[in-house]
């Protein structure tokens, strides 16, 4: 059975929405639930805003052409002791 579960974080006060799937655990003979994060609940509108769990909104995969160009200039670092001075 699939259900949407709302859970509030006590530290930040943010409410998160999870998709909960219930199943029967034959080994322990108990019901278990697998939860997947959907997103956080907006306090004003009550809508679920999709997030990835790290306080970031989901972004569509960037195409390789949209990536920033890589720096081709090389940098080197050398360490010399007191004898070289």
Number of C-alpha atoms within 10 A of each C-alpha: 7 12 11 14 14 14 14 13 9 8 6 7 9 13 18 21 22 18 17 18 14 14 13 11 11 8 6 8 8 9 10 13 14 11 16 13 16 18 23 24 19 13 10 6 7 10 12 15 14 18 17 13 13 6 10 10 13 12 9 6 6 8 7 8 7 7 8 7 8 6 6 6 5 5 5 4 4 4 4 7 6 5 5 5 5
